[in-house]
Structure formats: C-alpha cells, structure tokens
C-alpha cells in the first residue's frame, strides 16, 4: 500500500457524500489496486474480487455520508468497507468457495463484529473502540502489527510473515496470543 501522504481521504468522502463523482474517481484511482488485493486475499479468485471491489465502491458512494472522522481515518473506513464486502461475499457464497482456516476465523470475527454493531448504539460503540485502541496499545509492537495486518489489511499468516520478515510459526503464535490478550483486556 502507498503511504497516505497528502491525499485527504476525509475530504474525498465528504465530497462523495455531496454527490461529487470525481471524488469517488480519485479514491478509486489512488486505492483500487490495493483494495483489489485486500478483496483477493479474502475471496481467493480474481473475478470475484473484482465484483467485490465494484460492490464496495458502490457502498462507499452510497454510504459516504455515514463516515464519521471522529470514529477513525477515512482511509481505514474505505478499507473496512472493502474487507467487509469481501467477507460478506465469502459468507454468502460459502458453498461455492472453499475457505482456509484464517478466512473462516476472519468470517467468524466479522460476524461477531456485525452482530455487536447492530445491538449497540453509536455511543457504546465509540466507547468500545476506544477501549480496543487502548488494549491494542498495550500489546508488544510485533504482535500489534501482526493483528492489524491480519484483521485490517486482510493478510494471511504467510503474507504477514513475509512482510514482517518473521517466521510463520512466530506470526501465528503472536496473533493467537495477541487476540487472547485483547479478549482479556476487553472483558
């Protein structure tokens, strides 16, 4: 992924919410190839990943007005829309596409987050996100990075090991222990 440098994702999302199609085109031109990679890592087949990306950009266009900069960065919101669209696609087409253990875990986590989000109001969600941020800060940097790469960027354990130059077994252990620590911290 490129560094976010001077591109103003928040302003682009506000412009999309106001009906500015050029703003959506700028987001697409800047991020589409990386977002396609996120979708591809989850759905595992390019033609379906392209469909997911299309649907995600329709969702970004339609839901740009719901973006709240107080709850997070615009770029993160865009990536979460694509990741959630890919996970929904896998969940809806599970009979047709075999999923590995990592994707199954991500689907379960995604369903838990979706359920949690629908049963709580926005104020409670902000409090929980604040707690999660605090809990993430308590993790060792290596574990935190692995968890973010897995759950935000949608990377597989192998991809994380390659990116971080860390042995695969260590990555798996860090993610498992880090998730356990996050669960304990959140309760």
C-alpha atoms as an extended CHARMM CRD file, in Angstrom:
* protein
*
       187  EXT
         1         1  UNK       CA              0.0000000000        0.0000000000        0.0000000000  PROA      1               0.0000000000
         2         2  UNK       CA              1.2180000000        3.5080000000       -0.6940000000  PROA      2               0.0000000000
         3         3  UNK       CA              1.7430000000        5.9100000000        2.1640000000  PROA      3               0.0000000000
         4         4  UNK       CA             -1.3060000000        8.1000000000        2.6390000000  PROA      4               0.0000000000
         5         5  UNK       CA              0.9280000000       11.2290000000        2.1280000000  PROA      5               0.0000000000
         6         6  UNK       CA             -1.0890000000       14.3290000000        1.3020000000  PROA      6               0.0000000000
         7         7  UNK       CA             -4.2610000000       12.7780000000       -0.1040000000  PROA      7               0.0000000000
         8         8  UNK       CA             -7.2200000000       13.9090000000        2.0060000000  PROA      8               0.0000000000
         9         9  UNK       CA             -9.4330000000       10.8230000000        2.3000000000  PROA      9               0.0000000000
        10        10  UNK       CA            -11.8180000000       12.5190000000        4.6990000000  PROA      10              0.0000000000
        11        11  UNK       CA            -12.4280000000       15.4190000000        2.3060000000  PROA      11              0.0000000000
        12        12  UNK       CA            -12.8970000000       12.9860000000       -0.5800000000  PROA      12              0.0000000000
        13        13  UNK       CA            -15.5270000000       11.0700000000        1.4140000000  PROA      13              0.0000000000
        14        14  UNK       CA            -17.3190000000       14.3050000000        2.3220000000  PROA      14              0.0000000000
        15        15  UNK       CA            -17.2910000000       15.2490000000       -1.3660000000  PROA      15              0.0000000000
        16        16  UNK       CA            -18.7100000000       11.8140000000       -2.2640000000  PROA      16              0.0000000000
        17        17  UNK       CA            -21.4720000000       12.3270000000        0.2730000000  PROA      17              0.0000000000
        18        18  UNK       CA            -22.2250000000       15.6110000000       -1.5030000000  PROA      18              0.0000000000
        19        19  UNK       CA            -22.5540000000       13.8400000000       -4.8550000000  PROA      19              0.0000000000
        20        20  UNK       CA            -19.0870000000       14.5900000000       -6.2690000000  PROA      20              0.0000000000
        21        21  UNK       CA            -18.3850000000       11.6740000000       -8.6190000000  PROA      21              0.0000000000
        22        22  UNK       CA            -14.8750000000       12.9710000000       -9.3120000000  PROA      22              0.0000000000
        23        23  UNK       CA            -14.0280000000       12.4650000000       -5.6230000000  PROA      23              0.0000000000
        24        24  UNK       CA            -15.0100000000        8.8070000000       -5.8690000000  PROA      24              0.0000000000
        25        25  UNK       CA            -12.9340000000        8.5170000000       -9.0420000000  PROA      25              0.0000000000
        26        26  UNK       CA             -9.9180000000        9.9860000000       -7.2000000000  PROA      26              0.0000000000
        27        27  UNK       CA            -10.3040000000        7.4350000000       -4.4010000000  PROA      27              0.0000000000
        28        28  UNK       CA            -10.6420000000        4.6660000000       -6.9780000000  PROA      28              0.0000000000
        29        29  UNK       CA             -7.5970000000        5.8190000000       -8.9650000000  PROA      29              0.0000000000
        30        30  UNK       CA             -5.4900000000        6.0260000000       -5.8260000000  PROA      30              0.0000000000
        31        31  UNK       CA             -6.5500000000        2.8730000000       -3.9540000000  PROA      31              0.0000000000
        32        32  UNK       CA             -8.2940000000        0.4070000000       -6.2920000000  PROA      32              0.0000000000
        33        33  UNK       CA             -5.3110000000       -1.8410000000       -6.9710000000  PROA      33              0.0000000000
        34        34  UNK       CA             -4.5600000000       -2.1500000000       -3.2500000000  PROA      34              0.0000000000
        35        35  UNK       CA             -8.2020000000       -2.6490000000       -2.3670000000  PROA      35              0.0000000000
        36        36  UNK       CA             -8.4190000000       -5.3400000000       -5.0450000000  PROA      36              0.0000000000
        37        37  UNK       CA             -5.5260000000       -7.0540000000       -3.2470000000  PROA      37              0.0000000000
        38        38  UNK       CA             -7.4590000000       -6.9630000000        0.0400000000  PROA      38              0.0000000000
        39        39  UNK       CA            -10.5250000000       -8.4750000000       -1.6400000000  PROA      39              0.0000000000
        40        40  UNK       CA             -8.4270000000      -11.0560000000       -3.4950000000  PROA      40              0.0000000000
        41        41  UNK       CA             -6.7460000000      -12.2550000000       -0.2990000000  PROA      41              0.0000000000
        42        42  UNK       CA            -10.1770000000      -12.9640000000        1.1510000000  PROA      42              0.0000000000
        43        43  UNK       CA            -12.2210000000      -14.3230000000       -1.7850000000  PROA      43              0.0000000000
        44        44  UNK       CA             -9.2060000000      -16.0090000000       -3.4590000000  PROA      44              0.0000000000
        45        45  UNK       CA            -10.4630000000      -15.6360000000       -7.0560000000  PROA      45              0.0000000000
        46        46  UNK       CA             -9.7950000000      -12.5290000000       -9.1290000000  PROA      46              0.0000000000
        47        47  UNK       CA            -13.1450000000      -12.3870000000      -10.9330000000  PROA      47              0.0000000000
        48        48  UNK       CA            -14.9950000000      -12.4710000000       -7.6230000000  PROA      48              0.0000000000
        49        49  UNK       CA            -12.5690000000       -9.9970000000       -6.0400000000  PROA      49              0.0000000000
        50        50  UNK       CA            -13.3070000000       -7.5750000000       -8.8940000000  PROA      50              0.0000000000
        51        51  UNK       CA            -17.0480000000       -7.9830000000       -8.2360000000  PROA      51              0.0000000000
        52        52  UNK       CA            -16.4740000000       -7.3740000000       -4.5300000000  PROA      52              0.0000000000
        53        53  UNK       CA            -14.4570000000       -4.2430000000       -5.3000000000  PROA      53              0.0000000000
        54        54  UNK       CA            -17.2180000000       -2.9190000000       -7.5560000000  PROA      54              0.0000000000
        55        55  UNK       CA            -19.8610000000       -3.5620000000       -4.9050000000  PROA      55              0.0000000000
        56        56  UNK       CA            -17.6420000000       -1.9720000000       -2.2500000000  PROA      56              0.0000000000
        57        57  UNK       CA            -17.2360000000        1.2110000000       -4.2950000000  PROA      57              0.0000000000
        58        58  UNK       CA            -20.9960000000        1.3690000000       -4.7820000000  PROA      58              0.0000000000
        59        59  UNK       CA            -21.3140000000        1.0490000000       -0.9980000000  PROA      59              0.0000000000
        60        60  UNK       CA            -18.6740000000        3.7510000000       -0.4530000000  PROA      60              0.0000000000
        61        61  UNK       CA            -20.6120000000        6.0540000000       -2.7750000000  PROA      61              0.0000000000
        62        62  UNK       CA            -23.9360000000        5.3160000000       -1.1090000000  PROA      62              0.0000000000
        63        63  UNK       CA            -22.6920000000        5.3720000000        2.4900000000  PROA      63              0.0000000000
        64        64  UNK       CA            -20.0640000000        8.1240000000        2.3420000000  PROA      64              0.0000000000
        65        65  UNK       CA            -22.4390000000       10.3120000000        4.3500000000  PROA      65              0.0000000000
        66        66  UNK       CA            -22.1950000000        7.8910000000        7.2750000000  PROA      66              0.0000000000
        67        67  UNK       CA            -18.4230000000        8.3090000000        7.5540000000  PROA      67              0.0000000000
        68        68  UNK       CA            -17.5230000000        9.9580000000       10.8650000000  PROA      68              0.0000000000
        69        69  UNK       CA            -13.9640000000       11.2780000000       11.1500000000  PROA      69              0.0000000000
        70        70  UNK       CA            -14.3150000000       11.2290000000       14.9350000000  PROA      70              0.0000000000
        71        71  UNK       CA            -14.5150000000        7.4280000000       14.8000000000  PROA      71              0.0000000000
        72        72  UNK       CA            -11.4810000000        6.8560000000       12.5930000000  PROA      72              0.0000000000
        73        73  UNK       CA             -9.5000000000        7.7490000000        9.4990000000  PROA      73              0.0000000000
        74        74  UNK       CA            -11.1440000000        7.9350000000        6.0860000000  PROA      74              0.0000000000
        75        75  UNK       CA             -8.6500000000        5.5500000000        4.5360000000  PROA      75              0.0000000000
        76        76  UNK       CA             -9.3200000000        2.9610000000        7.2330000000  PROA      76              0.0000000000
        77        77  UNK       CA            -13.0660000000        3.3330000000        6.6780000000  PROA      77              0.0000000000
        78        78  UNK       CA            -12.6320000000        2.7070000000        2.9430000000  PROA      78              0.0000000000
        79        79  UNK       CA            -10.5350000000       -0.4010000000        3.5740000000  PROA      79              0.0000000000
        80        80  UNK       CA            -13.0400000000       -1.7170000000        6.1160000000  PROA      80              0.0000000000
        81        81  UNK       CA            -15.8710000000       -1.3250000000        3.5790000000  PROA      81              0.0000000000
        82        82  UNK       CA            -13.9250000000       -3.4650000000        1.0990000000  PROA      82              0.0000000000
        83        83  UNK       CA            -12.9020000000       -6.0280000000        3.7210000000  PROA      83              0.0000000000
        84        84  UNK       CA            -16.4710000000       -6.3400000000        4.9920000000  PROA      84              0.0000000000
        85        85  UNK       CA            -17.8020000000       -6.6680000000        1.4410000000  PROA      85              0.0000000000
        86        86  UNK       CA            -15.3140000000       -9.4720000000        0.7550000000  PROA      86              0.0000000000
        87        87  UNK       CA            -16.1650000000      -11.2800000000        3.9890000000  PROA      87              0.0000000000
        88        88  UNK       CA            -19.8830000000      -10.9360000000        3.2270000000  PROA      88              0.0000000000
        89        89  UNK       CA            -19.2860000000      -12.3500000000       -0.2420000000  PROA      89              0.0000000000
        90        90  UNK       CA            -17.4700000000      -15.3670000000        1.2040000000  PROA      90              0.0000000000
        91        91  UNK       CA            -20.1970000000      -15.8420000000        3.8140000000  PROA      91              0.0000000000
        92        92  UNK       CA            -22.9320000000      -15.6750000000        1.1430000000  PROA      92              0.0000000000
        93        93  UNK       CA            -21.0840000000      -17.9500000000       -1.2860000000  PROA      93              0.0000000000
        94        94  UNK       CA            -19.5130000000      -20.3800000000        1.1600000000  PROA      94              0.0000000000
        95        95  UNK       CA            -20.9510000000      -23.3650000000       -0.7070000000  PROA      95              0.0000000000
        96        96  UNK       CA            -19.0400000000      -22.3950000000       -3.8350000000  PROA      96              0.0000000000
        97        97  UNK       CA            -15.6660000000      -21.3080000000       -2.4600000000  PROA      97              0.0000000000
        98        98  UNK       CA            -13.5900000000      -23.3220000000       -0.0090000000  PROA      98              0.0000000000
        99        99  UNK       CA            -12.1020000000      -21.1460000000        2.7000000000  PROA      99              0.0000000000
       100       100  UNK       CA             -8.9990000000      -21.7570000000        4.7110000000  PROA      100             0.0000000000
       101       101  UNK       CA             -8.8170000000      -21.6090000000        8.4910000000  PROA      101             0.0000000000
       102       102  UNK       CA             -7.6630000000      -17.9940000000        8.5230000000  PROA      102             0.0000000000
       103       103  UNK       CA            -10.5730000000      -16.8110000000        6.3680000000  PROA      103             0.0000000000
       104       104  UNK       CA            -13.0290000000      -18.8350000000        8.4480000000  PROA      104             0.0000000000
       105       105  UNK       CA            -11.7040000000      -17.1560000000       11.5950000000  PROA      105             0.0000000000
       106       106  UNK       CA            -11.9870000000      -13.7430000000        9.9320000000  PROA      106             0.0000000000
       107       107  UNK       CA            -15.5780000000      -14.5430000000        8.9240000000  PROA      107             0.0000000000
       108       108  UNK       CA            -16.4640000000      -15.5310000000       12.4680000000  PROA      108             0.0000000000
       109       109  UNK       CA            -14.8410000000      -12.3660000000       13.8020000000  PROA      109             0.0000000000
       110       110  UNK       CA            -16.6440000000      -10.3100000000       11.1580000000  PROA      110             0.0000000000
       111       111  UNK       CA            -20.0000000000      -11.8490000000       12.0520000000  PROA      111             0.0000000000
       112       112  UNK       CA            -19.3570000000      -11.1750000000       15.7380000000  PROA      112             0.0000000000
       113       113  UNK       CA            -18.4830000000       -7.5550000000       14.9870000000  PROA      113             0.0000000000
       114       114  UNK       CA            -21.5550000000       -7.1720000000       12.7540000000  PROA      114             0.0000000000
       115       115  UNK       CA            -23.7940000000       -8.6410000000       15.4390000000  PROA      115             0.0000000000
       116       116  UNK       CA            -22.1820000000       -6.4970000000       18.1040000000  PROA      116             0.0000000000
       117       117  UNK       CA            -22.5400000000       -3.3510000000       15.9780000000  PROA      117             0.0000000000
       118       118  UNK       CA            -26.2450000000       -3.9390000000       15.3700000000  PROA      118             0.0000000000
       119       119  UNK       CA            -27.0250000000       -4.4970000000       19.0370000000  PROA      119             0.0000000000
       120       120  UNK       CA            -25.2860000000       -1.4300000000       20.4100000000  PROA      120             0.0000000000
       121       121  UNK       CA            -25.8030000000        2.2410000000       19.8140000000  PROA      121             0.0000000000
       122       122  UNK       CA            -23.1550000000        4.5760000000       18.4150000000  PROA      122             0.0000000000
       123       123  UNK       CA            -22.0630000000        5.9660000000       21.7950000000  PROA      123             0.0000000000
       124       124  UNK       CA            -21.4110000000        2.4850000000       23.1960000000  PROA      124             0.0000000000
       125       125  UNK       CA            -19.5500000000        1.5650000000       20.0220000000  PROA      125             0.0000000000
       126       126  UNK       CA            -17.2690000000        4.6010000000       20.3850000000  PROA      126             0.0000000000
       127       127  UNK       CA            -16.5130000000        3.6140000000       23.9690000000  PROA      127             0.0000000000
       128       128  UNK       CA            -15.6970000000        0.0520000000       22.8780000000  PROA      128             0.0000000000
       129       129  UNK       CA            -13.4780000000        1.2800000000       20.0380000000  PROA      129             0.0000000000
       130       130  UNK       CA            -11.6400000000        3.4940000000       22.4960000000  PROA      130             0.0000000000
       131       131  UNK       CA            -11.1230000000        0.5270000000       24.7980000000  PROA      131             0.0000000000
       132       132  UNK       CA             -9.9290000000       -1.5790000000       21.8590000000  PROA      132             0.0000000000
       133       133  UNK       CA             -7.4550000000        1.1230000000       20.8630000000  PROA      133             0.0000000000
       134       134  UNK       CA             -6.1440000000        1.1970000000       24.4330000000  PROA      134             0.0000000000
       135       135  UNK       CA             -5.8630000000       -2.5850000000       24.5100000000  PROA      135             0.0000000000
       136       136  UNK       CA             -4.0070000000       -2.6000000000       21.1750000000  PROA      136             0.0000000000
       137       137  UNK       CA             -1.5590000000       -0.0520000000       22.5890000000  PROA      137             0.0000000000
       138       138  UNK       CA             -0.7500000000       -2.4720000000       25.4280000000  PROA      138             0.0000000000
       139       139  UNK       CA              0.3920000000       -5.1940000000       23.0150000000  PROA      139             0.0000000000
       140       140  UNK       CA              4.0110000000       -5.6050000000       22.0200000000  PROA      140             0.0000000000
       141       141  UNK       CA              4.6140000000       -3.8080000000       18.6960000000  PROA      141             0.0000000000
       142       142  UNK       CA              5.2250000000       -7.0410000000       16.7540000000  PROA      142             0.0000000000
       143       143  UNK       CA              2.0000000000       -8.6390000000       17.9520000000  PROA      143             0.0000000000
       144       144  UNK       CA              0.0210000000       -5.4490000000       17.3310000000  PROA      144             0.0000000000
       145       145  UNK       CA              1.4040000000       -5.1850000000       13.7820000000  PROA      145             0.0000000000
       146       146  UNK       CA              0.5180000000       -8.8160000000       13.0110000000  PROA      146             0.0000000000
       147       147  UNK       CA             -3.0360000000       -8.3790000000       14.2880000000  PROA      147             0.0000000000
       148       148  UNK       CA             -3.5470000000       -5.1710000000       12.3090000000  PROA      148             0.0000000000
       149       149  UNK       CA             -2.1800000000       -6.7890000000        9.1500000000  PROA      149             0.0000000000
       150       150  UNK       CA             -4.4920000000       -9.7790000000        9.6240000000  PROA      150             0.0000000000
       151       151  UNK       CA             -7.7030000000       -8.0480000000       10.6310000000  PROA      151             0.0000000000
       152       152  UNK       CA             -7.4590000000       -4.6510000000        8.9550000000  PROA      152             0.0000000000
       153       153  UNK       CA             -5.4880000000       -5.4370000000        5.8080000000  PROA      153             0.0000000000
       154       154  UNK       CA             -6.8240000000       -8.9970000000        5.4500000000  PROA      154             0.0000000000
       155       155  UNK       CA             -3.3730000000      -10.5760000000        5.1030000000  PROA      155             0.0000000000
       156       156  UNK       CA             -2.8550000000      -14.2960000000        5.5690000000  PROA      156             0.0000000000
       157       157  UNK       CA             -0.3710000000      -15.5860000000        8.1170000000  PROA      157             0.0000000000
       158       158  UNK       CA              2.0810000000      -16.3340000000        5.3130000000  PROA      158             0.0000000000
       159       159  UNK       CA              1.7730000000      -12.8250000000        3.8930000000  PROA      159             0.0000000000
       160       160  UNK       CA              2.3240000000      -11.3330000000        7.3430000000  PROA      160             0.0000000000
       161       161  UNK       CA              5.4230000000      -13.4840000000        7.8620000000  PROA      161             0.0000000000
       162       162  UNK       CA              6.7660000000      -12.3130000000        4.5160000000  PROA      162             0.0000000000
       163       163  UNK       CA              6.0110000000       -8.6240000000        5.1570000000  PROA      163             0.0000000000
       164       164  UNK       CA              7.4180000000       -8.5880000000        8.6850000000  PROA      164             0.0000000000
       165       165  UNK       CA             10.3450000000      -10.9450000000        7.9410000000  PROA      165             0.0000000000
       166       166  UNK       CA              9.2070000000      -13.0860000000       10.8830000000  PROA      166             0.0000000000
       167       167  UNK       CA              8.9570000000      -16.9070000000       10.9390000000  PROA      167             0.0000000000
       168       168  UNK       CA              5.4540000000      -18.1920000000       10.1370000000  PROA      168             0.0000000000
       169       169  UNK       CA              5.1260000000      -20.0560000000       13.4520000000  PROA      169             0.0000000000
       170       170  UNK       CA              6.0210000000      -16.9040000000       15.3580000000  PROA      170             0.0000000000
       171       171  UNK       CA              3.4070000000      -14.8850000000       13.4350000000  PROA      171             0.0000000000
       172       172  UNK       CA              0.7200000000      -17.4690000000       14.2140000000  PROA      172             0.0000000000
       173       173  UNK       CA              1.6720000000      -17.5310000000       17.8910000000  PROA      173             0.0000000000
       174       174  UNK       CA              1.7670000000      -13.7240000000       18.1210000000  PROA      174             0.0000000000
       175       175  UNK       CA             -1.6760000000      -13.4040000000       16.5660000000  PROA      175             0.0000000000
       176       176  UNK       CA             -3.1370000000      -16.1150000000       18.7880000000  PROA      176             0.0000000000
       177       177  UNK       CA             -1.6070000000      -14.6790000000       21.9760000000  PROA      177             0.0000000000
       178       178  UNK       CA             -2.3810000000      -11.1180000000       20.9420000000  PROA      178             0.0000000000
       179       179  UNK       CA             -6.0490000000      -11.9420000000       20.3120000000  PROA      179             0.0000000000
       180       180  UNK       CA             -6.2190000000      -13.7100000000       23.6710000000  PROA      180             0.0000000000
       181       181  UNK       CA             -4.7330000000      -10.6230000000       25.3620000000  PROA      181             0.0000000000
       182       182  UNK       CA             -7.2120000000       -8.3540000000       23.5420000000  PROA      182             0.0000000000
       183       183  UNK       CA            -10.1640000000      -10.5150000000       24.6440000000  PROA      183             0.0000000000
       184       184  UNK       CA             -8.9480000000      -10.4120000000       28.2540000000  PROA      184             0.0000000000
       185       185  UNK       CA             -8.3690000000       -6.6640000000       28.1030000000  PROA      185             0.0000000000
       186       186  UNK       CA            -11.8230000000       -6.0150000000       26.6220000000  PROA      186             0.0000000000
       187       187  UNK       CA            -13.6790000000       -8.0060000000       29.3180000000  PROA      187             0.0000000000
